[in-house]
Amino acid sequence: MKIQLLKQIDSWLGRLVAALLPPPTGTIDARDPRLILLIRPGGIGDAVLLAPAIAALREKFPEARITVLAEKRNAGIFSLVPGVDQVLRYDVPREFLAALRLSPDLVIDTEQWHRLSAIVARLTDAGTLIGFGTNERARLFHHAIPYSHDDYEADSFLHLLAPLEITPPPIPSTPFLSVPTVAKARANHLLAALTGNPFITIFPGASIPERRWGGERFADVASRLARQGYGIVVVGGKEDAVAGATICQASGGLNLAARTSLAETAAILAQSALLVSGDSGVLHLAVGVGTPTVSLFGPGIVKKWAPHGPRHRVINQEFPCSPCTRFGYTAHCPRQAACLRQITPAMVTEAALSLLTIPH
């Protein structure tokens, strides 16, 4: 089902059902759950940044079975997350029905705003229901957790564990995703043409036009970095293949857009000296496998989505109208995303070279 249609259904039907469903009855002790269901709709980035919370759950409840209810866009991420026993998809009817029949002891809805996932959580009739209390959805949980746009998203997910008496651990600076061996082998095959030389990965894509910097600008950066002796590799989907061709023509790079799975992309990132990307799910994937990043921000919220730490550089021109995204929605920009267009290839190259000179 199209994302925009789902959002419209949520806005009308979701609001009505969330208001009509009775609140859950008294919570049942969840100090020793046998089955935990995590609900995680949405994109790649949210799924990646949920991984530290899953690790904390696994440490607290080593004997519990952890199932994730995801969707087509992000389900592949959970094959990289240690501690997940099962992944079901709500956009596959039989898997969605299987999730409703699980009879979990504990359900944690990690969606930040939309109501449909909270309704699904409530319909499981689990003994303990936890989720963000950002709108009408709050009444469907035993524990409605506050949500702030000033918190890094991985920390926001960890806040959901407070009712379980789990003290949020620091976000790991080392890799927290695990790349399967078969994906590593495929990546090695695709990268063989680089003959082991260090390379920089570029992801030119974005989920919305306002976050797209442009293939020509990325090509300029790639050309500058290639002249410094680095190989260039482009990753992405089918929609990024044309930009990838432009980038690789300028730099002599390797265009792998539309040629890799999510796990194979993670394997390529794990071998990269650096990722250059906009505000995207691939950016968070690089963080998860421990790769330094240079990221370009404008519409998105830096405090919430930008990588943290000395191995990451965030370029943000801090326009008065930026950020303009809230709960995944970015309005059409009358200024043609000037906040991004004012970022120059020279700025990005300088940031990249400053990271590449740091010993890791």
Secondary structure, DSSP 8 states (H G I E B T S, - for coil): --HHHHHHHIIIIIHHHHHHS----S----SS-SEEEEE--S-HHHHHHHHHHHHHHHHH-TTSEEEEEE-TTTGGGGGSSTT--EEEETTSHHHHHHHHTS--SEEEE--SS-SHHHHHHHHTT-SEEEEE-SSGGGGG-SEEE---TTS-HHHHHHHTTGGGT-------SS--S---HHHHHHHHHHTGGGTT--EEEEE---SSGGG---HHHHHHHHHHHHHTT-EEEE---GGGHHHHHHHHHHHT-EE-TTS--HHHHHHHHHH-SEEEEESSHHHHHHHHTT--EEEEESSS-HHHHS--STTEEEEE---TT---EETTEE---TTSSHHHHTS-HHHHHHHHHHHHTS--
